Amino acid sequence: MTTRTVFFVSDGTGITAETFGNSILKQFAIQPRHVRMPFIDSVEKAEQAVDKINRTAEAEGRKPVVFTTLVDEEVLAIVKSGCKGLVLDMFMTFVEPLEAEFGMKSNHRVGRFSDIAKSQEYHNRIEAINFSLAHDDGQSAKNLEEADVILVGVSRSGKTPTSLYLAMQHGVKAANYPLIPEDFERDCMPSSLVPHKGKCFGLTIAPDRLAEIRNERRPGSKYASLENCRYEVSAAESLMRREGISWLSSTHKSIEEIATTILRDIRPDRLIY
């Protein structure tokens, strides 16, 4: 049940405000309605945003929460003075103390993402996304020497979303390769992975959860049966253990937790910027 509407107001995409705001909101037992308001970069847009927030306050009979990362002082002033909500200025909370500590004024620049799009880091991230898409689910074994990490595990254990998250958030070239019954029958790693075993990281999953996921895709099939899922998970874990491949269960972990564990174990340098 929705307990409060939360607005994320930004002069850019609003991703920073929403990501940080969500981290704070998760400390409370509420289920807020999220409204992201990006590109509020003029007085006119600020007034429209305030009007929407105030109409929500009147309709719901309670203050909305407003997380903002607005930089333009005039735009920010309109939101702060006209808004009938709890306004949390996320930049000023940290920028002003840092200005005092560093002994300098911040840039106060609007449109920071346009600069990011021109950076080498951004292009590396795009290249990593393309690499991960090309090497999804064992589609290609070409250029695996370029991979930063190769995720292995049974089908539907979370390899694809983790690969894409690593690419999009960290610029990591992540391939993923499914372990299939033929690998278990041969009782060895796929030959294309053997030269790159040091880059491999395994994902496993509880058989009952795997059966649920597979039944959504292929209901009633042998592929999705609990018995088969138990067999594949057990065989995959035995194979990874024997080959000395680090692995973890994705059953109760978020993509963020899985990715951070992989970076810590395989590419700790990516945790340092």
C-alpha positions as CSV (number, residue, x, y, z in Angstrom):
1,M,0.0,0.0,0.0
2,T,1.4,3.4,-1.0
3,T,2.2,5.5,2.1
4,R,3.7,8.6,0.5
5,T,4.4,10.0,-3.0
6,V,8.1,10.8,-3.5
7,F,9.3,13.1,-6.2
8,F,12.9,13.1,-7.6
9,V,13.5,16.5,-9.2
10,S,16.7,17.1,-11.2
11,D,18.1,19.3,-13.9
12,G,19.5,16.2,-15.5
13,T,18.2,12.6,-15.8
14,G,17.2,12.3,-12.1
15,I,19.1,9.0,-11.8
16,T,21.4,10.4,-9.1
17,A,18.5,11.7,-7.0
18,E,16.5,8.6,-7.4
19,T,19.3,6.2,-6.7
20,F,20.4,8.1,-3.5
21,G,16.8,8.8,-2.5
22,N,15.9,5.1,-2.8
23,S,18.8,4.1,-0.6
24,I,17.5,6.3,2.1
25,L,13.9,5.3,1.7
26,K,14.7,1.6,2.1
27,Q,15.5,2.4,5.7
28,F,11.8,2.8,6.3
29,A,8.9,0.3,6.2
30,I,7.0,2.2,3.5
31,Q,6.0,1.6,-0.1
32,P,6.2,5.1,-1.7
33,R,4.9,6.0,-5.2
34,H,7.9,7.2,-7.2
35,V,7.7,10.2,-9.6
36,R,10.9,11.1,-11.4
37,M,10.9,14.7,-12.8
38,P,14.0,15.1,-15.0
39,F,15.4,18.1,-17.0
40,I,13.9,20.8,-14.7
41,D,16.3,23.4,-15.9
42,S,14.3,26.6,-16.3
43,V,12.0,28.8,-14.2
44,E,9.0,27.7,-16.2
45,K,9.7,24.0,-15.7
46,A,10.3,24.6,-12.0
47,E,6.9,26.3,-11.6
48,Q,5.2,23.4,-13.5
49,A,7.0,20.9,-11.2
50,V,5.9,22.8,-8.1
51,D,2.3,22.9,-9.3
52,K,2.3,19.1,-9.8
53,I,3.8,18.5,-6.4
54,N,1.3,20.8,-4.7
55,R,-1.6,19.2,-6.5
56,T,-0.4,15.8,-5.2
57,A,-0.2,17.2,-1.7
58,E,-3.8,18.4,-1.9
59,A,-5.1,15.2,-3.4
60,E,-3.4,13.0,-0.9
61,G,-3.8,15.2,2.2
62,R,-0.1,14.8,3.2
63,K,3.2,16.2,2.3
64,P,5.1,14.6,-0.6
65,V,8.8,14.0,-0.1
66,V,10.9,15.8,-2.7
67,F,14.5,14.8,-3.3
68,T,16.3,17.3,-5.5
69,T,19.7,17.6,-7.2
70,L,19.0,21.0,-8.8
71,V,22.1,23.2,-9.3
72,D,20.7,26.4,-10.7
73,E,20.0,28.6,-7.7
74,E,17.0,30.4,-9.2
75,V,15.3,27.1,-10.2
76,L,16.1,25.6,-6.8
77,A,14.7,28.6,-5.0
78,I,11.3,28.2,-6.8
79,V,11.1,24.6,-5.7
80,K,12.1,25.3,-2.1
81,S,9.8,28.3,-1.6
82,G,6.7,27.2,-3.5
83,C,6.6,23.5,-2.8
84,K,4.1,22.0,-0.3
85,G,6.3,19.1,0.4
86,L,9.4,18.1,2.4
87,V,12.2,19.3,0.2
88,L,15.6,17.5,0.7
89,D,18.3,19.3,-1.2
90,M,20.8,16.5,-1.7
91,F,23.6,18.5,-3.4
92,M,23.6,21.3,-0.8
93,T,23.7,18.8,2.0
94,F,27.1,17.6,0.8
95,V,28.4,20.4,-1.4
96,E,28.4,23.2,1.2
97,P,30.4,21.2,3.8
98,L,32.8,20.1,1.1
99,E,33.3,23.7,-0.1
100,A,34.3,24.6,3.4
101,E,36.6,21.6,3.8
102,F,38.3,22.0,0.4
103,G,38.4,25.8,0.6
104,M,36.9,26.3,-2.8
105,K,33.6,26.8,-4.5
106,S,32.0,24.0,-6.5
107,N,31.4,24.3,-10.2
108,H,27.6,24.4,-9.9
109,R,27.3,23.1,-13.4
110,V,24.1,22.0,-15.0
111,G,24.0,19.2,-17.6
112,R,26.9,17.2,-16.3
113,F,25.9,14.1,-18.4
114,S,26.8,15.9,-21.7
115,D,30.4,16.0,-20.4
116,I,30.3,12.3,-19.4
117,A,29.2,11.3,-22.9
118,K,32.4,12.8,-24.3
119,S,34.7,11.0,-21.8
120,Q,36.8,7.9,-22.4
121,E,35.1,6.2,-19.5
122,Y,31.8,6.6,-21.2
123,H,33.1,5.1,-24.5
124,N,34.7,2.2,-22.6
125,R,31.3,1.5,-20.9
126,I,29.5,1.4,-24.3
127,E,32.2,-0.9,-25.6
128,A,31.7,-3.2,-22.6
129,I,27.9,-3.3,-23.2
130,N,28.4,-4.3,-26.8
131,F,30.9,-7.0,-25.7
132,S,28.5,-8.4,-23.1
133,L,25.6,-8.5,-25.6
134,A,27.8,-10.3,-28.2
135,H,28.9,-12.8,-25.6
136,D,25.6,-13.5,-23.9
137,D,24.6,-17.0,-23.2
138,G,27.6,-18.5,-24.9
139,Q,26.7,-17.0,-28.3
140,S,30.3,-16.5,-29.2
141,A,33.6,-17.8,-27.9
142,K,35.6,-15.2,-30.0
143,N,37.8,-12.7,-28.2
144,L,37.2,-14.2,-24.8
145,E,40.8,-13.1,-24.0
146,E,39.4,-9.6,-23.9
147,A,36.8,-10.5,-21.2
148,D,37.4,-9.1,-17.7
149,V,35.2,-11.8,-16.3
150,I,33.3,-14.8,-17.7
151,L,30.2,-15.9,-15.7
152,V,29.3,-19.5,-15.7
153,G,26.3,-21.4,-14.3
154,V,23.2,-23.2,-15.3
155,S,20.6,-21.6,-17.5
156,R,18.5,-18.9,-15.7
157,S,20.8,-18.5,-12.7
158,G,21.2,-14.7,-13.3
159,K,24.2,-14.6,-15.6
160,T,22.8,-12.2,-18.2
161,P,21.5,-9.4,-16.0
162,T,24.7,-9.6,-13.9
163,S,26.8,-9.3,-17.1
164,L,24.9,-6.3,-18.3
165,Y,25.0,-4.6,-14.9
166,L,28.7,-5.0,-14.8
167,A,29.0,-3.5,-18.3
168,M,26.6,-0.7,-17.8
169,Q,27.7,0.4,-14.3
170,H,31.4,-0.5,-14.2
171,G,32.5,-0.7,-17.8
172,V,33.5,-4.4,-17.3
173,K,33.6,-6.7,-20.3
174,A,31.6,-9.6,-19.0
175,A,30.8,-12.7,-21.0
176,N,28.5,-15.4,-19.8
177,Y,28.5,-19.1,-20.6
178,P,25.8,-21.6,-19.7
179,L,26.8,-25.0,-18.2
180,I,24.6,-27.6,-19.9
181,P,23.9,-31.3,-19.4
182,E,26.5,-32.2,-22.0
183,D,29.2,-30.5,-19.8
184,F,28.1,-32.6,-16.8
185,E,28.2,-35.8,-18.8
186,R,31.7,-35.0,-20.0
187,D,32.5,-34.0,-16.4
188,C,34.7,-31.1,-17.5
189,M,34.6,-27.4,-18.4
190,P,33.7,-26.4,-21.9
191,S,36.9,-26.5,-23.9
192,S,36.6,-22.8,-25.0
193,L,36.6,-21.7,-21.3
194,V,39.7,-23.8,-20.2
195,P,42.3,-21.2,-21.3
196,H,40.4,-18.5,-19.5
197,K,39.5,-20.4,-16.3
198,G,41.2,-17.7,-14.2
199,K,38.5,-15.2,-15.4
200,C,35.6,-17.4,-14.6
201,F,33.2,-16.8,-11.8
202,G,30.2,-19.1,-11.1
203,L,26.6,-18.4,-10.2
204,T,24.4,-21.0,-8.7
205,I,20.8,-20.9,-7.4
206,A,18.4,-22.8,-5.2
207,P,16.8,-25.6,-7.3
208,D,13.2,-24.7,-6.2
209,R,13.7,-21.1,-7.2
210,L,15.3,-22.2,-10.5
211,A,12.3,-24.4,-11.2
212,E,10.0,-21.4,-10.6
213,I,11.9,-19.2,-13.0
214,R,12.1,-21.9,-15.7
215,N,8.4,-22.7,-15.4
216,E,7.6,-19.1,-16.3
217,R,9.4,-19.7,-19.5
218,R,8.7,-23.3,-20.3
219,P,5.9,-24.5,-18.0
220,G,5.6,-28.3,-17.4
221,S,8.9,-29.1,-19.3
222,K,11.6,-31.5,-18.2
223,Y,13.9,-28.4,-18.4
224,A,11.8,-26.7,-15.6
225,S,11.1,-29.8,-13.5
226,L,12.4,-29.6,-9.9
227,E,14.2,-33.0,-10.3
228,N,16.1,-31.7,-13.3
229,C,16.9,-28.4,-11.6
230,R,18.3,-30.3,-8.6
231,Y,20.5,-32.4,-10.9
232,E,21.8,-29.5,-12.9
233,V,22.5,-27.3,-9.8
234,S,24.3,-30.1,-8.0
235,A,26.3,-31.0,-11.1
236,A,27.3,-27.4,-11.8
237,E,28.4,-26.8,-8.2
238,S,30.5,-30.0,-8.2
239,L,32.1,-29.0,-11.5
240,M,32.9,-25.5,-10.3
241,R,34.3,-26.8,-7.0
242,R,36.5,-29.3,-8.8
243,E,37.8,-26.7,-11.2
244,G,38.6,-24.2,-8.5
245,I,36.1,-21.6,-9.7
246,S,34.7,-19.2,-7.1
247,W,30.9,-19.0,-7.1
248,L,28.0,-17.7,-5.1
249,S,24.2,-18.3,-5.0
250,S,22.1,-15.7,-6.6
251,T,18.9,-16.9,-4.8
252,H,18.7,-14.2,-2.2
253,K,21.2,-11.6,-3.5
254,S,20.6,-8.5,-5.6
255,I,22.4,-7.9,-8.9
256,E,24.3,-5.1,-7.1
257,E,25.6,-7.5,-4.4
258,I,26.5,-10.2,-6.9
259,A,28.4,-7.7,-9.1
260,T,30.3,-6.2,-6.2
261,T,31.4,-9.6,-5.0
262,I,32.6,-10.5,-8.5
263,L,34.6,-7.2,-8.8
264,R,36.1,-7.8,-5.4
265,D,37.3,-11.3,-6.3
266,I,38.1,-10.9,-10.0
267,R,38.7,-7.2,-10.7
268,P,39.3,-5.3,-7.4
269,D,40.9,-2.5,-9.4
270,R,37.4,-1.6,-10.7
271,L,36.3,-0.7,-7.2
272,I,38.9,2.1,-7.1
273,Y,38.4,5.2,-9.3
